[in-house]
Amino acid sequence: MELKIDPNGIWYHGSNMVFSELREGSTITQWKELAKAFSHQPDRLSYDDNGKIYHNGTEKGYLYVIDEPITVGIDVYQHPRTVMDENAEFLTKRPIKVKMVCEL
């Protein structure tokens, strides 16, 4: 599946915890449904060529948006050990402010 990064797009983080700032090394994505799936803390997660996500997570989750500007290569970088397609997962290089948008 081909994923494109929009330099001005929205970045997401999914978690089962409540907070206002991500730690350095946290995972973010522009794929909203992926962040939602990760919020449920699955042991297994996969997706098909059409982007339908399958996972076994059952925990209550929270969806966050990144609440400050992000620049790829400066603030975040591609996850070096991901098994997902290019541009699916990025890691933060510094603490980053977030805003909770919903409970899942």
OpenMM code with the backbone's topology and positions (N, CA, C; nanometers):
from openmm import Vec3, app, unit

residues = "MET GLU LEU LYS ILE ASP PRO ASN GLY ILE TRP TYR HIS GLY SER ASN MET VAL PHE SER GLU LEU ARG GLU GLY SER THR ILE THR GLN TRP LYS GLU LEU ALA LYS ALA PHE SER HIS GLN PRO ASP ARG LEU SER TYR ASP ASP ASN GLY LYS ILE TYR HIS ASN GLY THR GLU LYS GLY TYR LEU TYR VAL ILE ASP GLU PRO ILE THR VAL GLY ILE ASP VAL TYR GLN HIS PRO ARG THR VAL MET ASP GLU ASN ALA GLU PHE LEU THR LYS ARG PRO ILE LYS VAL LYS MET VAL CYS GLU LEU".split()
positions = [
    Vec3(0.0843, -0.1170, 0.0000),
    Vec3(0.0000, 0.0000, 0.0000),
    Vec3(0.0896, 0.1243, 0.0000),
    Vec3(0.0548, 0.2231, -0.0777),
    Vec3(0.1351, 0.3441, -0.0855),
    Vec3(0.0768, 0.4514, 0.0072),
    Vec3(0.1619, 0.5012, 0.0950),
    Vec3(0.1224, 0.6072, 0.1873),
    Vec3(0.2071, 0.7298, 0.1587),
    Vec3(0.1422, 0.8437, 0.1460),
    Vec3(0.2141, 0.9688, 0.1199),
    Vec3(0.2039, 1.0581, 0.2425),
    Vec3(0.3112, 1.1284, 0.2705),
    Vec3(0.3136, 1.2214, 0.3824),
    Vec3(0.2810, 1.3610, 0.3318),
    Vec3(0.1847, 1.4249, 0.3970),
    Vec3(0.1496, 1.5627, 0.3671),
    Vec3(0.2261, 1.6498, 0.4668),
    Vec3(0.3209, 1.7312, 0.4205),
    Vec3(0.3993, 1.8138, 0.5125),
    Vec3(0.3134, 1.9024, 0.6035),
    Vec3(0.1938, 1.9382, 0.5576),
    Vec3(0.1034, 2.0201, 0.6379),
    Vec3(-0.0120, 1.9386, 0.6964),
    Vec3(-0.0016, 1.8064, 0.6863),
    Vec3(-0.1102, 1.7193, 0.7310),
    Vec3(-0.1135, 1.6995, 0.8814),
    Vec3(-0.2170, 1.6330, 0.9251),
    Vec3(-0.2382, 1.6041, 1.0669),
    Vec3(-0.1626, 1.4767, 1.1034),
    Vec3(-0.0948, 1.4810, 1.2168),
    Vec3(-0.0255, 1.3648, 1.2717),
    Vec3(-0.1045, 1.3132, 1.3917),
    Vec3(-0.1074, 1.1795, 1.4099),
    Vec3(-0.1861, 1.1159, 1.5147),
    Vec3(-0.0998, 1.0250, 1.6012),
    Vec3(-0.1489, 1.0023, 1.7213),
    Vec3(-0.0904, 0.9039, 1.8124),
    Vec3(-0.2062, 0.8368, 1.8838),
    Vec3(-0.2003, 0.7063, 1.8977),
    Vec3(-0.3019, 0.6322, 1.9713),
    Vec3(-0.2407, 0.5700, 2.0950),
    Vec3(-0.3115, 0.5778, 2.2075),
    Vec3(-0.2593, 0.5245, 2.3327),
    Vec3(-0.3743, 0.4803, 2.4215),
    Vec3(-0.3425, 0.4000, 2.5213),
    Vec3(-0.4410, 0.3624, 2.6215),
    Vec3(-0.4228, 0.4460, 2.7488),
    Vec3(-0.3380, 0.5488, 2.7426),
    Vec3(-0.3109, 0.6352, 2.8569),
    Vec3(-0.3478, 0.7803, 2.8250),
    Vec3(-0.3656, 0.8595, 2.9304),
    Vec3(-0.3989, 1.0013, 2.9168),
    Vec3(-0.2743, 1.0828, 2.9507),
    Vec3(-0.2389, 1.1778, 2.8642),
    Vec3(-0.1227, 1.2643, 2.8845),
    Vec3(-0.1333, 1.3837, 2.7914),
    Vec3(-0.0395, 1.4780, 2.8015),
    Vec3(-0.0420, 1.5970, 2.7162),
    Vec3(0.0863, 1.6134, 2.6351),
    Vec3(0.1824, 1.5245, 2.6565),
    Vec3(0.3080, 1.5332, 2.5825),
    Vec3(0.3635, 1.3929, 2.5568),
    Vec3(0.4014, 1.3680, 2.4323),
    Vec3(0.4659, 1.2415, 2.3961),
    Vec3(0.6123, 1.2470, 2.4351),
    Vec3(0.6663, 1.1334, 2.4721),
    Vec3(0.8091, 1.1233, 2.5003),
    Vec3(0.8863, 1.1071, 2.3703),
    Vec3(1.0120, 1.1412, 2.3733),
    Vec3(1.1011, 1.1133, 2.2610),
    Vec3(1.0976, 0.9628, 2.2341),
    Vec3(1.0928, 0.9240, 2.1065),
    Vec3(1.0871, 0.7828, 2.0691),
    Vec3(0.9466, 0.7272, 2.0549),
    Vec3(0.8450, 0.8120, 2.0718),
    Vec3(0.7064, 0.7681, 2.0554),
    Vec3(0.6720, 0.7559, 1.9065),
    Vec3(0.5745, 0.6727, 1.8773),
    Vec3(0.5310, 0.6505, 1.7395),
    Vec3(0.4172, 0.7450, 1.7040),
    Vec3(0.4278, 0.8094, 1.5867),
    Vec3(0.3181, 0.8895, 1.5328),
    Vec3(0.2980, 0.8522, 1.3868),
    Vec3(0.1818, 0.8885, 1.3341),
    Vec3(0.1466, 0.8538, 1.1966),
    Vec3(0.0474, 0.9554, 1.1422),
    Vec3(0.0416, 0.9661, 1.0108),
    Vec3(-0.0647, 1.0458, 0.9491),
    Vec3(-0.1840, 0.9579, 0.9118),
    Vec3(-0.1746, 0.8298, 0.9363),
    Vec3(-0.2819, 0.7352, 0.9082),
    Vec3(-0.3683, 0.7239, 1.0346),
    Vec3(-0.4779, 0.7959, 1.0369),
    Vec3(-0.5641, 0.8057, 1.1544),
    Vec3(-0.6115, 0.6689, 1.2033),
    Vec3(-0.6555, 0.5834, 1.1123),
    Vec3(-0.7079, 0.4522, 1.1520),
    Vec3(-0.5991, 0.3650, 1.2160),
    Vec3(-0.4745, 0.3816, 1.1746),
    Vec3(-0.3644, 0.3066, 1.2348),
    Vec3(-0.3434, 0.3525, 1.3787),
    Vec3(-0.3452, 0.4820, 1.4023),
    Vec3(-0.3313, 0.5338, 1.5392),
    Vec3(-0.4458, 0.4835, 1.6274),
    Vec3(-0.5665, 0.4821, 1.5734),
    Vec3(-0.6804, 0.4301, 1.6497),
    Vec3(-0.6583, 0.2843, 1.6874),
    Vec3(-0.6120, 0.2049, 1.5922),
    Vec3(-0.5880, 0.0631, 1.6190),
    Vec3(-0.4797, 0.0455, 1.7256),
    Vec3(-0.3709, 0.1200, 1.7159),
    Vec3(-0.2626, 0.1101, 1.8145),
    Vec3(-0.3091, 0.1502, 1.9542),
    Vec3(-0.4101, 0.2376, 1.9637),
    Vec3(-0.4574, 0.2810, 2.0946),
    Vec3(-0.5121, 0.1646, 2.1772),
    Vec3(-0.5542, 0.0590, 2.1121),
    Vec3(-0.6120, -0.0566, 2.1805),
    Vec3(-0.5061, -0.1587, 2.2227),
    Vec3(-0.3771, -0.1260, 2.2031),
    Vec3(-0.2640, -0.2075, 2.2471),
    Vec3(-0.2688, -0.3519, 2.1948),
    Vec3(-0.2797, -0.3686, 2.0638),
    Vec3(-0.2867, -0.5051, 2.0095),
    Vec3(-0.1524, -0.5777, 2.0168),
    Vec3(-0.1601, -0.7092, 2.0297),
    Vec3(-0.0416, -0.7951, 2.0164),
    Vec3(-0.0144, -0.8211, 1.8689),
    Vec3(-0.1221, -0.8241, 1.7909),
    Vec3(-0.1117, -0.8471, 1.6464),
    Vec3(-0.1902, -0.7404, 1.5719),
    Vec3(-0.1298, -0.6919, 1.4639),
    Vec3(-0.1949, -0.5917, 1.3800),
    Vec3(-0.1491, -0.6142, 1.2374),
    Vec3(-0.2434, -0.6091, 1.1453),
    Vec3(-0.2100, -0.6211, 1.0030),
    Vec3(-0.3101, -0.5377, 0.9243),
    Vec3(-0.2797, -0.5176, 0.7969),
    Vec3(-0.3731, -0.4476, 0.7097),
    Vec3(-0.3595, -0.5019, 0.5688),
    Vec3(-0.4687, -0.4880, 0.4928),
    Vec3(-0.4669, -0.5397, 0.3565),
    Vec3(-0.4286, -0.4288, 0.2580),
    Vec3(-0.4244, -0.4620, 0.1310),
    Vec3(-0.3830, -0.3668, 0.0280),
    Vec3(-0.4777, -0.2479, 0.0132),
    Vec3(-0.5991, -0.2611, 0.0666),
    Vec3(-0.6967, -0.1523, 0.0614),
    Vec3(-0.6943, -0.0658, 0.1869),
    Vec3(-0.6072, -0.0998, 0.2819),
    Vec3(-0.5952, -0.0209, 0.4042),
    Vec3(-0.6867, -0.0630, 0.5172),
    Vec3(-0.7587, -0.1746, 0.5021),
    Vec3(-0.8425, -0.2238, 0.6123),
    Vec3(-0.7510, -0.2853, 0.7171),
    Vec3(-0.7665, -0.2393, 0.8418),
    Vec3(-0.6798, -0.2808, 0.9517),
    Vec3(-0.7477, -0.3900, 1.0336),
    Vec3(-0.6695, -0.4911, 1.0703),
    Vec3(-0.7140, -0.6011, 1.1555),
    Vec3(-0.6217, -0.6046, 1.2770),
    Vec3(-0.6800, -0.6164, 1.3965),
    Vec3(-0.5973, -0.6256, 1.5166),
    Vec3(-0.6745, -0.6968, 1.6269),
    Vec3(-0.6005, -0.7368, 1.7307),
    Vec3(-0.6621, -0.8079, 1.8416),
    Vec3(-0.6615, -0.7255, 1.9709),
    Vec3(-0.6412, -0.5946, 1.9617),
    Vec3(-0.6393, -0.5094, 2.0809),
    Vec3(-0.7775, -0.4929, 2.1418),
    Vec3(-0.7821, -0.4924, 2.2752),
    Vec3(-0.9102, -0.4823, 2.3451),
    Vec3(-0.9144, -0.3703, 2.4489),
    Vec3(-0.8022, -0.3040, 2.4738),
    Vec3(-0.7992, -0.2001, 2.5770),
    Vec3(-0.8718, -0.0736, 2.5308),
    Vec3(-0.9247, 0.0007, 2.6280),
    Vec3(-0.9830, 0.1306, 2.5994),
    Vec3(-0.8718, 0.2192, 2.5446),
    Vec3(-0.9013, 0.2958, 2.4396),
    Vec3(-0.7982, 0.3777, 2.3787),
    Vec3(-0.8354, 0.5243, 2.3699),
    Vec3(-0.7340, 0.6044, 2.3376),
    Vec3(-0.7496, 0.7475, 2.3179),
    Vec3(-0.6777, 0.7866, 2.1902),
    Vec3(-0.7402, 0.8720, 2.1119),
    Vec3(-0.6782, 0.9236, 1.9908),
    Vec3(-0.6303, 1.0650, 2.0174),
    Vec3(-0.5046, 1.0902, 1.9813),
    Vec3(-0.4434, 1.2210, 1.9987),
    Vec3(-0.4046, 1.2785, 1.8631),
    Vec3(-0.4030, 1.4112, 1.8547),
    Vec3(-0.3417, 1.4807, 1.7412),
    Vec3(-0.2198, 1.5533, 1.7952),
    Vec3(-0.1197, 1.5638, 1.7099),
    Vec3(-0.0007, 1.6387, 1.7469),
    Vec3(-0.0378, 1.7859, 1.7486),
    Vec3(-0.0023, 1.8543, 1.8564),
    Vec3(-0.0481, 1.9908, 1.8790),
    Vec3(0.0638, 2.0939, 1.8592),
    Vec3(0.1517, 2.0676, 1.7638),
    Vec3(0.2569, 2.1615, 1.7264),
    Vec3(0.3087, 2.1210, 1.5893),
    Vec3(0.3779, 2.2104, 1.5201),
    Vec3(0.4288, 2.1769, 1.3864),
    Vec3(0.5304, 2.0620, 1.3921),
    Vec3(0.5263, 1.9768, 1.2890),
    Vec3(0.6171, 1.8623, 1.2781),
    Vec3(0.6871, 1.8682, 1.1432),
    Vec3(0.8175, 1.8481, 1.1433),
    Vec3(0.8948, 1.8409, 1.0198),
    Vec3(0.9663, 1.7060, 1.0154),
    Vec3(0.9392, 1.6294, 0.9094),
    Vec3(1.0052, 1.4995, 0.8918),
    Vec3(1.1555, 1.5234, 0.8758),
    Vec3(1.2340, 1.4447, 0.9459),
    Vec3(1.3790, 1.4575, 0.9415),
    Vec3(1.4346, 1.5464, 1.0511),
    Vec3(1.3510, 1.6335, 1.1050),
    Vec3(1.3940, 1.7202, 1.2160),
    Vec3(1.3267, 1.6755, 1.3455),
    Vec3(1.1943, 1.6657, 1.3434),
    Vec3(1.1182, 1.6289, 1.4624),
    Vec3(1.0871, 1.4799, 1.4695),
    Vec3(1.0760, 1.4166, 1.3536),
    Vec3(1.0421, 1.2746, 1.3452),
    Vec3(1.1234, 1.2092, 1.2334),
    Vec3(1.1337, 1.0768, 1.2406),
    Vec3(1.2013, 0.9998, 1.1359),
    Vec3(1.1286, 0.8673, 1.1184),
    Vec3(1.1458, 0.8080, 0.9998),
    Vec3(1.0813, 0.6794, 0.9709),
    Vec3(1.1249, 0.5756, 1.0735),
    Vec3(1.0309, 0.4970, 1.1213),
    Vec3(1.0622, 0.3897, 1.2153),
    Vec3(1.1585, 0.2930, 1.1459),
    Vec3(1.2779, 0.2738, 1.2005),
    Vec3(1.3784, 0.1924, 1.1305),
    Vec3(1.3504, 0.0425, 1.1296),
    Vec3(1.2670, -0.0069, 1.2204),
    Vec3(1.2427, -0.1508, 1.2294),
    Vec3(1.0971, -0.1883, 1.2035),
    Vec3(1.0235, -0.1019, 1.1364),
    Vec3(0.8829, -0.1320, 1.1101),
    Vec3(0.8705, -0.2432, 1.0061),
    Vec3(0.7632, -0.3168, 1.0151),
    Vec3(0.7308, -0.4157, 0.9124),
    Vec3(0.6185, -0.3621, 0.8232),
    Vec3(0.5779, -0.2385, 0.8497),
    Vec3(0.4716, -0.1761, 0.7714),
    Vec3(0.5306, -0.1037, 0.6504),
    Vec3(0.4425, -0.0606, 0.5637),
    Vec3(0.4842, 0.0123, 0.4445),
    Vec3(0.5523, 0.1435, 0.4805),
    Vec3(0.6314, 0.1938, 0.3864),
    Vec3(0.6976, 0.3220, 0.4037),
    Vec3(0.5947, 0.4304, 0.4348),
    Vec3(0.6288, 0.5188, 0.5238),
    Vec3(0.5474, 0.6323, 0.5676),
    Vec3(0.4329, 0.5958, 0.6614),
    Vec3(0.4260, 0.4706, 0.7066),
    Vec3(0.3197, 0.4332, 0.8005),
    Vec3(0.3525, 0.4765, 0.9426),
    Vec3(0.4766, 0.4557, 0.9850),
    Vec3(0.5155, 0.4829, 1.1236),
    Vec3(0.6388, 0.5711, 1.1300),
    Vec3(0.6331, 0.6687, 1.2187),
    Vec3(0.7469, 0.7566, 1.2441),
    Vec3(0.7728, 0.7605, 1.3934),
    Vec3(0.8973, 0.7855, 1.4314),
    Vec3(0.9347, 0.8007, 1.5719),
    Vec3(0.9712, 0.9459, 1.5991),
    Vec3(0.9357, 0.9926, 1.7179),
    Vec3(0.9652, 1.1308, 1.7551),
    Vec3(1.1101, 1.1432, 1.8023),
    Vec3(1.1724, 1.2557, 1.7692),
    Vec3(1.3105, 1.2836, 1.8100),
    Vec3(1.3169, 1.3680, 1.9373),
    Vec3(1.2017, 1.4142, 1.9835),
    Vec3(1.1965, 1.5025, 2.1004),
    Vec3(1.0572, 1.4925, 2.1620),
    Vec3(1.0384, 1.5437, 2.2842),
    Vec3(0.9036, 1.5489, 2.3401),
    Vec3(0.8151, 1.6382, 2.2517),
    Vec3(0.6902, 1.5958, 2.2335),
    Vec3(0.5981, 1.6669, 2.1442),
    Vec3(0.4617, 1.6790, 2.2114),
    Vec3(0.4045, 1.7988, 2.2067),
    Vec3(0.2731, 1.8245, 2.2667),
    Vec3(0.1629, 1.7578, 2.1839),
    Vec3(0.0651, 1.7019, 2.2551),
    Vec3(-0.0494, 1.6383, 2.1900),
    Vec3(-0.1784, 1.6891, 2.2532),
    Vec3(-0.2877, 1.6678, 2.1799),
    Vec3(-0.4209, 1.7021, 2.2292),
    Vec3(-0.5110, 1.5819, 2.2058),
    Vec3(-0.5784, 1.5358, 2.3099),
    Vec3(-0.6710, 1.4241, 2.2957),
    Vec3(-0.7924, 1.4704, 2.2169),
    Vec3(-0.8317, 1.3906, 2.1165),
    Vec3(-0.9494, 1.4273, 2.0379),
    Vec3(-1.0689, 1.3368, 2.0652),
    Vec3(-1.0443, 1.2142, 2.1127),
    Vec3(-1.1571, 1.1285, 2.1462),
    Vec3(-1.1142, 1.0037, 2.2230),
    Vec3(-1.2108, 0.9475, 2.2939),
    Vec3(-1.1952, 0.8168, 2.3562),
    Vec3(-1.2464, 0.7143, 2.2574),
    Vec3(-1.1805, 0.5998, 2.2531),
    Vec3(-1.2203, 0.4945, 2.1586),
    Vec3(-1.2684, 0.3711, 2.2318),
] * unit.nanometer
topology = app.Topology()
chain = topology.addChain("A")
for resn in residues:
    res = topology.addResidue(resn, chain)
    for name in ("N", "CA", "C"):
        topology.addAtom(name, app.Element.getBySymbol(name[0]), res)
